[in-house]
Amino acid sequence: MHVELKILDSSIYLSDDFPEWKNGLKEDPKSLGGVSVTLNLDCVDGPAVWKKAVDAGATVTMPYEKQFWGDVYGQVKDPYGHEWAIRQMTEAEINPEAHCDAGAKRPKPDEAQVDDKSNSDK
């Protein structure tokens, strides 16, 4: 089994370990004693994603709740040992246009002004 994660125009793949294809060598997170990566999910419906992960067998390693820094966030470890962080997106992240100043025009990324003083002569 594997999963493909799309990020912009690239993909990241996670898969089951197949020691039978590597002379018995196990390289899954559990066999290696853990992982050095946490996969972070910013979610429109964080509670639903959290429930789905736990219902699918993920172990809670950090409760999903409002954290001291303000985010609703938690972490789980899936049955294969991969660590996932789930964060509820704020209303401003979900619907940024609704949170702009009424009279302000938001620049498109290619219209944004960049103040690059590193190229100045003095």
C-alpha positions as CSV (number, residue, x, y, z in Angstrom):
1,M,0.0,0.0,0.0
2,H,1.1,3.6,-0.5
3,V,-0.2,7.1,-0.4
4,E,0.6,10.0,-2.7
5,L,0.6,13.5,-1.2
6,K,0.4,16.3,-3.7
7,I,2.2,19.5,-2.8
8,L,1.9,22.2,-5.5
9,D,3.2,20.4,-8.6
10,S,5.2,17.7,-6.7
11,S,4.3,14.4,-5.0
12,I,5.5,12.8,-1.9
13,Y,4.9,9.0,-1.5
14,L,4.7,7.0,1.7
15,S,4.5,3.2,1.5
16,D,4.5,0.1,3.5
17,D,7.8,-1.4,4.2
18,F,8.7,-4.4,2.0
19,P,11.6,-6.3,3.8
20,E,11.1,-9.3,1.5
21,W,12.4,-7.1,-1.4
22,K,15.5,-6.0,0.7
23,N,16.9,-9.2,2.0
24,G,14.8,-9.0,5.2
25,L,15.9,-5.4,6.1
26,K,13.1,-3.6,7.8
27,E,13.0,0.2,7.4
28,D,9.6,1.2,8.7
29,P,9.4,3.8,11.4
30,K,8.6,1.3,14.1
31,S,11.7,-0.9,13.2
32,L,13.9,2.2,13.1
33,G,12.8,3.4,16.5
34,G,10.8,6.4,15.3
35,V,10.8,9.0,12.6
36,S,12.4,12.5,12.3
37,V,9.5,13.9,10.3
38,T,6.0,15.0,11.3
39,L,3.6,15.4,8.4
40,N,1.5,18.6,9.1
41,L,-2.1,18.9,7.8
42,D,-3.8,22.3,7.8
43,C,-7.5,21.4,7.7
44,V,-10.7,23.2,6.9
45,D,-12.5,20.6,9.1
46,G,-9.9,19.6,11.6
47,P,-12.3,17.7,14.0
48,A,-13.5,15.5,11.1
49,V,-9.9,14.7,10.0
50,W,-8.9,14.0,13.6
51,K,-11.8,11.6,14.1
52,K,-11.1,9.8,10.8
53,A,-7.4,9.4,11.8
54,V,-8.3,8.0,15.3
55,D,-11.0,5.8,14.0
56,A,-8.5,4.4,11.5
57,G,-6.2,3.3,14.3
58,A,-4.0,6.3,14.9
59,T,-2.6,6.7,18.4
60,V,-3.0,10.1,20.0
61,T,0.4,11.5,21.0
62,M,-0.7,15.1,21.6
63,P,-4.4,15.8,22.3
64,Y,-6.3,17.8,19.6
65,E,-7.2,20.9,21.5
66,K,-6.5,24.6,21.7
67,Q,-2.8,25.0,22.3
68,F,-1.0,27.7,24.2
69,W,0.0,29.4,20.9
70,G,-3.6,29.7,19.8
71,D,-4.1,27.0,17.3
72,V,-6.4,24.0,17.6
73,Y,-3.8,21.3,17.0
74,G,-2.9,17.8,17.9
75,Q,-0.6,14.9,16.9
76,V,-1.2,11.2,16.1
77,K,1.0,8.3,15.1
78,D,-0.5,6.1,12.4
79,P,-0.4,2.3,12.7
80,Y,2.8,2.2,10.6
81,G,4.6,4.7,12.9
82,H,4.3,7.8,10.8
83,E,3.6,11.0,12.8
84,W,0.9,13.4,11.8
85,A,0.0,16.9,13.1
86,I,-3.5,18.1,12.5
87,R,-4.3,21.8,12.7
88,Q,-7.6,23.6,12.3
89,M,-7.3,26.4,9.8
90,T,-8.6,29.8,11.0
91,E,-11.6,31.4,9.4
92,A,-9.2,34.0,7.9
93,E,-7.1,31.2,6.3
94,I,-10.2,29.5,4.9
95,N,-11.8,32.7,3.6
96,P,-9.2,35.4,3.4
97,E,-11.3,37.7,1.2
98,A,-13.9,38.0,4.0
99,H,-11.2,39.2,6.4
100,C,-9.6,42.0,4.3
101,D,-10.2,45.7,5.0
102,A,-13.3,46.7,3.2
103,G,-11.6,49.3,1.1
104,A,-8.3,47.5,0.6
105,K,-7.4,45.7,-2.6
106,R,-5.3,42.5,-2.0
107,P,-2.5,42.3,-4.5
108,K,-2.1,39.2,-6.6
109,P,1.2,37.4,-5.9
110,D,2.7,38.8,-9.2
111,E,1.6,42.3,-8.3
112,A,3.1,42.3,-4.8
113,Q,5.7,45.0,-4.1
114,V,9.0,43.7,-2.9
115,D,11.3,46.1,-1.0
116,D,14.7,44.4,-1.8
117,K,17.4,46.7,-0.3
118,S,20.0,44.0,-0.9
119,N,20.3,45.2,-4.5
120,S,20.7,48.9,-3.6
121,D,24.0,50.6,-4.5
122,K,24.4,52.2,-1.1
